[in-house]
Amino acid sequence: MSMRELVVLGTASQAPTRQRNHNGYVLRWDDEVILFDPGEGTQRQLLHTGVTATDLTRICVTHFHGDHCLGLPGTIQRLSLDRVPHRVAVHFPAGGAEYFARLRHATSFHETAELAVEPIEADGQRITVRGGTLEARRLRHSIETYGYRLVEPDGCRMLPERLSAYGIAGPAVGELLRVGHLDVDGRRVTRDEVSVSRPGQRFAFVMDTALCDAVYALAEHADLLVIESTFLESETALAAEAGHLTAAQAARVATESGVRKLVLTHFSQRYSDLRRFADEARRHFGGDLVIAEDLTTVPVPPRRVASAG
């Protein structure tokens, strides 16, 4: 059965806390299971979820600061330990290839898993994945950093009552979908006459960055946006200096970009009461808001319903 959901492994930023593990996020997107930014403790956090190393099809690293990548050695070794039978693609900033090589072979182990190492070499690079296109955009941080978004192509939904009115059924429906039109009793029926558009779903993942155009490009019309909010608005100057966002900034991005569900995460260890993030974000975003917690699951919102013309 198709499933689209985010599994949160960790929500801390530079330093973990008693309640928050280092970063780690898994996106289930039908047949794709993508691990984003595996920080320390990723293997153990996975044990508390329904996700296994064998499930993973792809790993995406935004940048090579430790809280976003120090879980790579254990994760990669676990792929071999579990003898994962399929190739697992790994994406990361090309400028950090040396860091990746060190992390991949951080210790001695018997490598049996097959990794497809596919670094991100340019802003806007696109990768075809099952169920859509994965796009990387260059963010503004102290080292080379990319955010990711997964975009499903637009489709269409057939309207049974209109198909019935034209006497179209069975294999003819498939032909109409493929060709775009069908001749029925001397009349050409087009696909548009018996269907409505079905917008593809969009997921966006934005970590360590100051505000920049790429943040908005990634967030545009996202059904689910996972975005860092390291600081509160009272530390706006500190956030800018460190190349991070505040909860208020992330919320305004979501509103201006038409985001449906907003997930805030990557919280500084200076904050123990995360309700302050919710309060701040609510002043700028009226949609579905989630303050991420370790080991929780966030469903991708149901598809937008297109009305028949």
Secondary structure, DSSP 8 states (H G I E B T S, - for coil): ---EEEEEEE-B-SS--SS--S-EEEEEETTEEEEE---TTHHHHHHTSS--GGG--EEE-S--SGGGTTTHHHHHHHHHHTT--S-EEEE-BGGGHHHHHHHHTSS-----S-EEE--B-STT-EEEETTEEEEEEE-BSSS--EEEEEE---EEEE-HHHHHHTT--THHHHHHHHHSEEEETTEEEEGGGGEEEE---EEEEE-S-BS-HHHHHHHTT-SEEEEE--B-GGGHHHHHHHT--BHHHHHHHHHHHT-SEEEEE-B-TT---THHHHHHHHTT--SEEEE--TT-EEE----------
